[in-house]
Amino acid sequence: MKIGLVGWPGSGKSTLLGAMTGEVADSGAEFGKVVERVVTVPDERLEKLRDIFNPKKFTLATMEMHDFPGIDLGAVKGRSQLLAGMREMEALAVVLRDFEDPNFPHDPPEPDPLRDWENLMTEFQVADLEIIERRVEKLEKSVKKPTPTQEQDKKELAMLLDLQAAIDEGERLADVEVSSGMEDVLAGFGFLTRKPTMAIVNVGDDDDPEASSGLKALEGKAEKAVALRGRLEAEIAQLEGEEATAFMEDFGITAPLRVTVIRELFDLLGLHCFFTVGEDEVRAWTIRKGDTAHAAAGKIHSDIQRGFIRAEITPYEAFVAAGGPREAKAQGIMRLEGKEYVVQDGDIINFRFSV
């Protein structure tokens, strides 16, 4: 899972990335390079399972965070490469400044998350429109010739013209409905304004995120929107144990940024986790909501998916309530399911297979 952190220069993207990784913020993204980090997905349930099984290996789910240079596309070298990198992301997290910082030459100087959001969406619309126009120009020529793909090309052309009209009206492509038969074609373009997008309003250390006027102004604009104190969260990420807990209590923070943002990103992308457990390893696996047991088996190994027989399913809550594997077995909590079983969040699964 690849998430792109994007925003205007000085919005605090790199600080937020540092808060998610526990590392000191690397501002390299502000100087023309993409900073990539693998972020572990915290999960108290998996911690509990580790305590029960005491495994040799413990593996949390992960996501890739890509901190892109501040969006000043007219000034950044390699504009096409930058946009191409963003198109490879599964979702975008747009960081919006809602704090004062006299040490950074913001332009304009006053913070306005809604203004910055709308300006950024305009940049993305222009980038999407460039792709559409190039493809339309090519298709308008090809549909006039009798080729094996002529009818499909006509459908694609009609779709792209609809998308072009939507952008001309100021719409994000995420708000445009397309026929189910064209979804795969559409996905290949990687349009920026069609990607699942979360707005992150970055407020000052002394501000109340829940009272952020910038957050309120963004209601209905992005699929998800949260407000947080990025610099403060980055400081917390450098602390451990009781010191971190005390710091959070002093500032009224109930959950660290990493937990908050990842929870929202999972919901945005329609993701959840199932677990595999044992003395060798306790591990979380990320799948999409609605995925079947057969699809989940493929996340582990193609051989398990190919030789799938049954899935032994034990709901996490029932397993923990029972007290452990022996108790769960004695109480008959585990059940067998077939290929079409829809995996639920927190399912503990053991796959029976034969190859």
N, C-alpha and C positions, 0 to 999 in steps of 0.2 A: 504494500500500500504506500503510494507516494503522495505526499502532501506538499504543496508549494506555499511558502510564506512570501507574500507579495505586499507591496505598499510603496508609498512615497519615501524619499530619503528622510532619515531622522524620525521615522514613525515608531521605532523601537523593535523592529523585526528580530534583529540579532540578539537583543536583550531577552526577548521572549523565547528564542531558541535556547539561549543559555539557561533560562528558567526550566525548560523542559528536559534538558540533558543533565543539568547540574554542573555544567562546565562554565568557565568564564566566557562571557560573550565574545564572539569573534566577529568583528565588524567588517570582515573581508568582503561580504556581500555588497557593502556600500562602495567598494572600489572595483566593481566590474566582474567579480567572480561569484559563482554559486557555491554556497557552503552547504555540504550535505552531512547530515547526522542521522544515526539510527537511534530512535527513541523507544525505550521499553514501555510497555503498557502496564501500569500498575494494576494489580488485581488482588484484593484481600482474600478472595476465595482460593486463589492458587497458593497464597502464603499459608493458608490453613491446611491445604492438602499436603504441602511440603512438611508441615509439622507432623502430620499423621503418618506419612510414608517414609520420611527421612531419606529421600532419594540421593543417588550419586550425582545426578544432574537435575538442575532446576531451570526451566526455560519459559520466560514470559513471552507473550506476543510482542511484536515490534511493528513500528511504522517508520518509514523514511521521511524525514523533514528536509526540504530543500529551501534554503534561505536565498531568494533571488535578489540581485542588486536593486536598490531603490529605483522605482519606476520613473525614469527620466529618459524615455526611449529615444528622444532626439539627440541626447548627449552620450548615451552609452554605446560604445563600439560593439559591433556584432549584434545589432538589433534582431536580425532574423534568427540567429542562434539562441538568443535569450527567449524569444517568443516560442521557438521550437521546443525548448526545454520546458516551458510552462505548459505547452500542449500535451506533454507526456504525463503530467500530473493527473491523479485521479480526482483530486479536489484542490481548491484554493482557499487559503486562510488569508484574508485581507486585513492587514494591521493598519489601524487608523489612529492618528495622534489626537489625543484630547488632553494635552498637558502643555505647559509652558516650559521652554528650555532656552535661556539666554545664551547658553554656550554653543548652540547649534544654529546656523543661519537658515532657518526655515523660510520658505517662500511659498505662499504668504506667511507672515509670522504668527498670526492668530490661529489657534486650532479650530477646526470645523470638520468633524468626522463625516457628516453628510456631504459636504462639498467635496472632500477628498474621495469619498466613495463614488460619487457621480462622475467626477473627472476621470477616475481610474476606469470605471465602466465604459466611458467614452473611448479611452485609449484601447480597451479590449474590443469594443465594437468596431473600431477602425481596423484593428488587426484581423478580426474575423471577416470583415467586408473585403479586405484585400484578397484573402483566400477565395472567397465566393466569386469575386469578379474574375479572377484568373481562371477558375474552373468553369464558370458560365461561358466565358469567351471560347474556351476549348470545346465545350459541349454544343454550343450553338452551331459550330462547324460540323461536328461529328454526327449530329442527329439528322443532317441532310443527306447522309450517305447510307446506303443499305449495308449494314454490318450486323453480325450476330448479337451485338449489344445495343442495337439501335433503340429498342423499346425500353430497355432498362435506362439507357442514357436520357431518354425523354422524361422518364419519371424523376430521375435525379435532377435534371434541369428544372423541371417544374417545382421541385422541392426547394432548390437553391434560390430560385426567383422569389418564392414565398419568404424565405429567410432574409433575402436581400431587402424586400419590402418591409419586413419587421424591423430590421436595423435602421432603415430610413425613418421609421416611425419612433425610433428611440428605444425599442424593446430589447431586452436580453433574450438570447436564443433559448435560454432555459424556459422561457414563458411561452414558447411556440410549440404547438402540437404538430407532430408529424406521424404519418402512417406507420404502423408497426413494421411493415415490410421494408421501410427505409432506415430503421434505427441503426443497423449495422453499417450502412453506407455513411450515415451521419457521424457515427462514432469515429470513423477513420480520419475525419478532419481535425478532431481535437479542438473544436471551437472553444475559446476561452469563456465566452459568455453563456455557454451551455453547461459548464462544469458545476458540480455542486460547490457552493461557495458559502463560507462563514465569515462574518465580519467580527473582528476583534478590536474593540475600542480600548485603547491603552491610555488610562488616566494617570494623574499624578499620585505621588506617594500619600498625600494627605486627603485625597478625594475619596468619596464613597462611590464605588463602582455601580451600585444599584441605583444611585441617584443621578447617574450620568445623563445629561441632556442629549449628548451625542448618541447614546444607546437608544434613547426614546425616539430620536429623529430617524433612526434606521429601521424602525418597525415596518415590516412588509417589504423591505428592500432586498435583504439577503435571506436565504433559507434558514440560517442560524445567525444569531448575534449575541455576543457576550461582552461584558466590560470587566477589566481587571487592571491591577496596578503592576505593570510589567517589571519595573525596576525593583520594587519591593519583593516581588515574587522571585526575581533572580537572586536576591540576597538570601531569601529563605532556602533556595535550592542549594546554597553553599553550606547550609547547616545540617546537622543530623540529630536524630532522636529527640530528647527532651528539650534541647535548645531550640530546635525548629518548631516543636509544638508550642513552646512558650511564646515564641515570636509570633506565630500565627494567632494565638489567643489574644495577644496584645493588640493586634490589628483587626480582630474580628474575622479572620479568614478560616472558614470551615474545612476547606480542602485545597491543597496546593494547585497551582496553575496546571501542572501536568495532568492531574486527574480531571480537572474541570474541562480543559480543552480537548483532551482525548475522548472523554465521555461524549462531548458534543460532536466531535468528528465521527465517532463510531455511529452515532444516531444519524448524522447527516448522510453518511454513506450506506446506512442500513446494514451495519456489521454487528456481529457478536462473536462470542468464543465458546468452543467446547474444549474439554480437557481429556488428556490421556494420563494415566497414573500408574505407578509401580515403583519398585525399589530402585530400578535403573534410572528412571526419569519421571518427573512430573512436569507436564507441558501444557501450555495454552495454544490453541489453534484458532486463527481468525477466519470466519466464513461469513457469507451474506445471509441475512435473515431470509428464511424460505428455502435455503439449501437443504437437500436431502442427505440421508446417511450415506448414500452412494457417492455424492459429491464430496462429502466430508472425508470419506476414505481416500479419495484422490488427493486431498490436501497433504496427507501423510506420505503416500507412495502410490504410484500407478499400479503396482502389483496388487496392493490391497484392494484397490478399486476394481481391477479386472477380475480378481478371484473372490469378490465379495460374496459371503454366504449370509451372515446375519450381523447385526450390531447389538452388542450388549449395552443397554442404556440404564444409567443410574442418575437421577436428578441430583445435582449438588446438594441442595437443601436437605433432601431426604437422607443422603449419604452422611452428611455431617451430623444430623439429628440422631442417626443410628449410632454414631460413635466411631465408625471405622469400617474397614472392609469385611471383617468377620461378622460383625453385628449386622451390617447391611445385607450380607448373604443370608444370615439366619432369619432375618425379617422378610426375606423375599422381595426386597425393594427393586433389585435389578430385573429388567424385562428384556425380551428379545424383540427386535424390530427388523423389518425388511428394508429394501433399497429405497422405497419411496417415503420412509419416515422423515418428517421435517424436523431437523435438529433444533432443539431449544437452547437458549442461552444458559450456559452452565452445565449442560449435559456432560457426564463422565462417560466416555465411550470406550469399549474394547471391541475391536472388529474381529470377527471370525471370517477367515478367508482361506482359499486353497488355490495354489498356482502350480 
